Amino acid sequence: MIRDENKEQALLQQIVRGNTIAMKKFYDTYSGYLTAVCSRYIADKEDVKDILQESFIKIFKAVDKFEYKGAGSLKAWSARIVVNEALRHIRESNKLKVINLPGEELPDMADDREPDFNEIPTQVILEMIRKLPVGYRTVFNLYVFEEKSHKEIASILSISESTSASQLHRAKGLLMQEIDLYRFKKMAL
């Protein structure tokens, strides 16, 4: 672990100095992960490419202000930049269509099970998430992957906390349907 930390710190120092070889190594090392992070929020592949390009520009411009906090902190910091860029894109393109309904006006969903992704390949899970409507997908990702509270999500997306909660509930319901369908198809084979 110490060795990985030293490699990461050395890479970071080279990037701060403007070493383009180090920047390429950083890109090669993290682009796959950051593409997956971005793809959780953005369904269109061309938009993902554009957002990643903007994100890498921001990362390289701000890397001298980054405070190293141990192994993995550079990766986490870079992922936050990608998430913020994806959210900016969603807001600017007006694709975040979230309806603010009071809690009592929400239809009850009969299925209160939690999505069980066991034995489902990661790519299939990501595709299921990608298929969610933008509002559901955005709230689901912020809650599950970024570990934001409904209060934080409400603030980030300019929605109410109850809307955040209902969007998450509906996202989970749709994911349960997708999981059940996937498992049914697998059993039929």
N, C-alpha and C positions, 0 to 999 in steps of 0.2 A: 504494500500500500504506500509506503514511504517513497518507493521508487517511482510509482505512478504520479504521486504528488510532486516529486522533483521534476519529472518530465513535463507535467502540466505547467508548473511554475516557469520552467525554462522556455517552454513554448510561448507562454504569456509574455515573458520579458522580450523575446525576439519580436513578437507582434507589436508590442509597444514601441520598439525601436524602428518599426516600419519594414521589417524583413518580409519580403513578399513570399519567400519560400515557406516561412513559418505560417503566414496567412493561408497559403495553399494547403499546408498540412492541417491547420485548424479546420478549414473548409472540408477537406477530405474526411477528417475524423468525425466531425459533428453534423455534416449536412444531411446524412440519412436520418439521424435522430430528430433534427430540427424540422425536416420535411414531414416526418410522422406527426410531430407536435402541431405543425401548421395544418396538416390534412385533417386533423380532428375537428378543426373549426371551419375550414374552407373546403368545399366540395370540388370546385373547378380547378383542374390541374394547372391551367395557365395563370390563374390568380395565385395559386400556391407558389409558382415560380417567381412571380412579381413580388409577392410579399417576402419571400426568402431573400431575394436580391436586395430589397430595401432593408431587411433585417441585418444582413451581413454588412451592408454599408454602415448602418448604425452601430453595430457591434465594433467594427474596426475603428470608427470615429471616436467611440466612447471607451474603448478598452483601456486607455490610460487612466480613466477615472475608476475603473473596476478595482474593488478591494478583495484580494484573494483570501478566502476563508477555509481553505483546505480542499482536498480532492473532491471533485464534483461541483465545486462552487462556480467554476467558469461555465460549465455545461448548464447548470441551473439558471445562471444569470442570462446566458444566451437564450435559453428557452423562454424566459420571461419577456425578453425583447420580442421574440417571435409571436408570443401570445398577444402582447400589446399591439403589435403591427396587424395581426389578424383581426383583433377586435376593432382597431381603427378602420380597417378595410370594410368590415361588416357595417359599421356605423355610417361611413362615408358613402357606401353604395346603397344605403337605405334598405338593406336586405334583412335587417332585424325587425321582423314583424311579430311583435309580442303584444298581446291584448291584455290590458290591465282590467281584470275582472275582480270584483270583491269575492272573497272566499266562498260566501254562501251561494253565489251564482254559478259556481263550478260544478259541472256534472260529476257524480261519483264514478270512480273507476272501480269495477268489481275486483280487479286483480291487484292485490297489494303485495304480491311476491316481489322480492328483490331479483334483479337479473342475475342469473347464474351462468357465468361464462366458462365454467369448467369444461375441458375437453373440446373447446371451440378454438380453432387457430386464430392467432392475433390478427392476421390480415382480414379474416372474416368479421371479427369483432369491430375492427376499425371501419370496415365497409358498412356494417350495421349502423354505427354511430354517424358516419358520413351521410347516410340516407335520411337521418332525422331532419325534420324542418329546421331551418336556421335558428329560430328562437329556442327550441327544445335542445338542439345540439349545443348551442352556445352556453346555456345555463348548465346542462349536463356536464360539459367539459370543465367549466369553471368550478362546479361543485365537487366533481369526482376527482379530476386530475390536478387542478390547481388548489384544491381544498379550501375554497372560499365559502364563507357563510352566506346565507340568503341576504343578510344585511349588506355584506360587501358586494355581492352580485347585483343587488338592487341599485347600489350606488354606482357601480361600474357601467351598468346598462341603462340607467335612468328609468327603472321600473320599480314597482312596489315589491316588498318582501313576499307578500302573498302571491304575486304573479311569478316571482322566481320559484317559489315552492310548487306552484301548480305546473309550471313549465317542466320542472324536474320530475314531478309525478307523472306527467303525460309522456315525457321522454322515456322513463322507465317502463311505462305501460307498452309503448311502441316497441321498445327493445325486447320485452318479454314476448310479444307476438312474433318478432323476428327470430328469437331464440327457439321458440316452440316450433315455428315453421322449419327452421334449419334442422332441428333434431328429428322432426317428422320425416323430412326428406332423407336424412341419413339412415333412418330406420327402414325406409322403403327401399333402399338400395340393396 
